[in-house]
Each structure stands twice: as structure tokens, then as C-alpha cells.
Amino acid sequence: MASAATIHQRRLVAMSVLGAVAAAALVGGAIAGAGGGGGAQSSAAEKRVASSDNRPKPAQLPGGGRRLFPERRVVAFYGNPRDRELGELGIGTPAQAARKLLKQAQPYNRRSRPVLPAMELITTVATAAPGPTGEYRDRMSFNMIRRYHAAAKKAGALLVLDIQPGRGSFAPEVERLRPFLVQPDVGLALDPEWHVAPGQLPGKVIGQTDADVVNASAMYLSKLVKTYNLPERLLIVHRFTDNMITRAQRLRQAPGVRTVINVDGFGTNSVKIAKYQSFVRTTPTMNRGFKLFYHEDPHTMRPYQVMAMSPRPDVVVYE
């Protein structure tokens, strides 16, 4: 993998711009609320059947079904619209990004395992300036999140809400996103690279989180699944160093949630694949993800090369 300095160089430019914005005002927002009987001669049994038929069917994932894996393979675009340096979702409008995503996802589609496109939107962005809260992070407005949710719906895609908490904690950011997380087509992503300790600066050090924090987020989603009878939730956790998730052997899958360890970081194909296989061995109960960079990888792997990996990733993310 590339060195820490190289990994952060490109993003620091974008973070400097975001830091200036965050220093002036914290982007917030509010979201509004989620948005035949039988005749006298009908038997009691017929009435029960009629009542059962009229009940709404459980919500499904985009494209149908309620299980993510192994039925589907997720292909996602990652980014934030404030700067193209923050990823593919920073290029063009939400609708334009969705069209490009569908084109990129198509080579991964198989009759035996249809592709499920996803837009991984950075909703809390780590910044170079402390901002009003002093936590070195800036929040995307709910109105902007709704725009990407609408584009994802129209494209038949998931919306995955990514969190870079800066000096803050993951839990408050996850809870803030609850109005979206109760929707059947919305997942969650944690970006430990951008979670730093007091006194540290995002982009100057590589952050980390603990397995118990990841498990707590998974259990939070699991409770939402049970309460609202949702289809399986996707939880992506980005990782490119061994200590980015401390005590990783404690990671556990939660009921109704599929936690994916997504191998992040750019570099040569051989190094990226070796890191992927290492994480597969050390976290065997987790689902598998692999991230590709259009500009930073020396030779961005083609879909047929990704599909030749063993085991094949459940999630492929493009930045």
C-alpha cells in the first residue's frame, strides 16, 4: 500500500476547503417525518384470509429480495459533492453520478448473483479546521442527503451513509442519521481512517476505531431491522492497516446486518490483493469488500480482474 503521507496528500487539499467552510458554519438541517371486507355470509376463515392479504408486504431491497449476500453483489461509488477530490460522488449531479455508477456496475452482473448498485455518500466529513464544535468534522445537510437518496431510488440503488467523525465519535453521527437508516434502501459506512484522538489532526495521522465500536453500530442497525421489519442492512467498515480496527478478532455479525470489511488504500494490484487476502484470513466471519481508485491506483483493476480474486468480494467500491 502507499505510505500514509501519500494516502492523505490528495484529500488534504479538499479538506482544507471544507475546513474553511466548517469554520464559518456547521452545515446542519432537519428532516421531516419519514414519510375488501367480506359480506354477512363470509366465514370467519375467509375474513382472516382477506385481512392477511390486505396487510402490507415487508419492505424489500432495490431490485427485490430481503437478503444482501450471497444473493447480490454490491458495486458502489464513494464520495461527497463538495469536491471532486473526495470521490466519484463529487463529480456532476446526483443523477449524473447514478448513470455512471450503473455503467460501472454492469460488468459485475451475473444471472446467479445480480449486482446491486450503491452510492456511498460521505455525510460527515473530517476537516482540516476545528469548526464550531472543535471536532474537526462537518456534517452534510439532510436536504442534500435527500437529493442523493432520490437519485439512488430512481437508479434502483442503495444509499450508504458514510461517516468520517474527525475528533468526534461514531455513535452520535450514526444516531443523527436514524431518519434515513429506517428506510429499506439505506445502509451505513464507518471510515476509521478519519477518526482521530484528542490532540490529533485528521489527515496528519491515520485514525482508528475499536471492534466494539463497530459491533455497537451493527447492533444499532440490527434493532432498527427488528423494529421496522427491514431487509438486511449493509454496514461497510473501511480498513487498510492492521490497527485501523483494534481487536479486530472481536468483530461479530449482528442479526439482520451484514458487516463488510472493505480493503481501502491505493497501490499496486499485487499489494492490494495481498492485503485483501490477509483481512479475509484474520476476520473470516465478516463479509468482504475491495476498493478501487480511478486516479491513485497505478493500474486500476478491471472488473474481470476483481472477479478473478479468491474469494470474490461481496462489495466493490470505486473512488
N, C-alpha and C positions, 0 to 999 in steps of 0.2 A: 504494500500500500504506500501511498505518498506520505511524506512527512507531515507532521502537524502544521508546520508553517505553510506548506504548500496547500494543504487542505483548506486552510482558513483564508488564504490570500484573496481569492475571488469574492468570498462572501463579505469580507470586512468592508469592501467598497460599498456594497449595498447596505450593510449595517450602519455605516456612517451616515448615510442619507436618512435611514429610518430613525437613527438616534436623534437627529436634529428635529425630526417631526415629533418624536416621543417627548423630547424636552419641552416642546411648546404645549402639547396637549395629549392626553391619553385618549386614543380612539375607543369609544365605547359603543353603546347602542342598546336598544331594548327590543325585545321580540314580542309580538302579540301572542295570544294563546295558540296552541298548536292548531292550530287548526282543524195470503188470503184466508182469512178465517173460515172455518167450516160452518155449515148451516146447522139447524137444530138436530138433524138426523145424523150428523157426523159423529163417529165413535170417538172415545177418548184417545184411542191409539192414533187415529187419523189426525186429531188435533195436536198430539205430541209430535208427529212427523212434520206437520205443517210448521209448527213452532220451530223445530230444529232446522228446517230448510230455510227459514227466514233469518236465521242468525248469520251475522257477517262472517265470512271466512277469514281465517288467520292471515295476517299480512305476509307477503312474500318478498323475496329479494327481486331486484330488477331482472327481468327475463324469466322469472318464475322459480319456484322452489324455496325451501327454507334453510337448506344446508349449504354452507360455503364449500367445504372440502370433504371428500375429493371430487365432488360433483363439478366444481367450477375452478378456473384458474384466473386470478385477478391480475390485470395489467393496468398500471396506474401512471398518471403524470403527477409530478410533485412541484410545488411552488407557491408563490404569493404574487398577486397582481401589481404590487407597488414597484417592483423592479424585476426586469428580465433576468438579472443576475441571480435571483432567488429560485429560478427553475422554470420549467415549461409553462406553468400556470401564470407566469409573469409576462407571457408573450401573447399579445392580442386579447380579444374579448373572451369571456367565458364560452360563448358559442363557438368561436374560432378554435379555442383550445380543445373543446369537446370533439370537434370534427377531426382535428389532427390526432387526438387520442384514439378515436375509433379506427383510423387508418393504421396506426402503430400496433393496435391490439390484434388486428385481423390475422396476422401470421401465426399467432398463438392459438387460434381457434381450432378445436378438434371436435369431431362428432361425439367422441367418447367423453370429452371434457370441454364443454363450451367456455369461451372466455367471458369474463365479467369485467368490463372497463371500470375504472375508478379515477376520481380526481382527488388527489391528496393535497388539501389546501392548508397552508400554514396559517392558522388562525391566531396564534400567539407567537410573535417574532422576537427573538433575542436581539437586543440593540447594543450599540457601542456607547450610548449615553444612558444615565440612570433613569431619566424620565421622572414624572411627578411622583411615582411610587418608590423610586430608588431601587427598583428590582431589575433594571436593565432589560425590560421587555415591553412590547407594545401589542395591544390587542386589536384585531380586526373588528370592524363594526358588524353587528348582526345583519344589517341591511346588505352588506357586501357578501356575507356568508349565504344569505338567501339567494343572491344572484347566481352564485355558483351551484347552489342546491337546485335551483330551477333549471340551469343548463345541464346538470347531471341527470335530472329526471327526464328531460327531453331526449337525452342521448341514451337512456336506459343504463345509466352508470351509477355506481356508488359514489357518495361523497364521504371522504375520510378527512376528519378534522385533526390536523397536526399541531402539536404543542411544543414550543421552544421557550421554556419558562424563565430563562436568564437566572437571576438570583432567587426568583420565586420558587414555589413548589408546584408540583404537577396537580395535586388534588384540587385546589381551588379553581384551576383552569378547566379541569375536567367537569367539575360541578357547574361552572358557568355555562358550559355547552349542553347542559341537560335538555333544554328545549329542542335541540336538534338530535341529540342522541336517542330520544324516544321515537324517532322516525325509523321506519323499517329499512331505509336505504342509506343510513348514515353510520359510519364507523369512526374509529379513533386511532391516532398515532402519537407515540411519545418519541421525542428527539433528545435523548440524554446528552448528546454532544454539546447541546446548548443549555445545559443545566449546570450552573457553577455554584461554588460555595461563597459565603460572605467574604469580601475582600478580593475575589477573583473577577476577571472580566471576560464576558463571552467573546469568543474569537481569539483571545490571548492564550487560553488554556483549553484543553479538551475536557468537556464535562463528563459527568457520570450520574447514574442513579443506582438504586439497590433493587434486587429481585423482589423484595417485599413491597416496594412502591409499585412495581409492575403488577404484581399479584393483586394489590388493593384496587388498582384501576380495572383489572379484569373482573374482580368481584363486584365492583360498582356497576359495570355493564351487565353482568350476569343478573343482578337484581332487577335492572330495567327490563331485561329479556323476560324474566318471570312475571313481573308486574304488568307489562303491556303485551304479553304474548307475542313477542317479536321473533323474527327469524334470527339465525345465528349472527352475532356481531363480529366484526373484524377489528382486531387490535394489533397494529403494527408497531414494533419497537426497533428503532434504528440502532445499529451497532457496527463498529469497525475496529475496536480494540477489545482485548480480553477483559479489561477492567472497566469498560464503559457500563456494564451491568455487573455490579459486585454481587458476589454469592449467587451467580447465575444458576448453580445447581439446585437452588431452591425454587426456581420458576415452576409454576403449575398452570395447567389449563383449567379454566373455570367453566361451569355448566353453561352451555349456550353461547360461549365465546371462543373464538379461535385466535390464540396469540401467535403472532408470526415474528420470528427474529429475522430482521431484514439486514443483510450484509451490505453496509454502506461503505463509502470511501471509494476513491478512484485510483486506478493504477493499471498495470498490465493484466491481461486476461489470466495468465497463469497464477499471479499473486492473488487476484480476486477470487478465483476458483478455489485456491488452496485455503483461503480464509473462510469461504463458504463451507467447504467440507469440514473444516475444523469446528465451526459452530454447530454443524449438523451432529457431529460426534459428541460435543460437550453439552448440548441441550437437545437430546433426542426426542423429548416429548413435545417440543414446540414445532409449529409449522414453519416452513422455510420461505425466506424471501431473498431477492437478489436485486441490487440497484445498479443501473447503468447511467453513465453520464455522456451526453452527446458531445460535450466540448472538452472535458477534462480527461476522460479515458483516452489513452494513446490510440487505441483502435476499438471503438465501441462495438461490443459483440453483436452479431446479427442474431435474429430470433432462432434460426436453426442451430446456432452455437449454444444458445441458452438452453434450448430443448434437448441438446445432446448431453447436458450435465447430468450427473447421477448423484443423488436423486434430483429429479426435476423440481424447480421451485414452484411453490404454490402461489407466490406473488412475485411479479416483476415490476419494478418501479423505474421510471425514467425521469432524469433531471436534466 
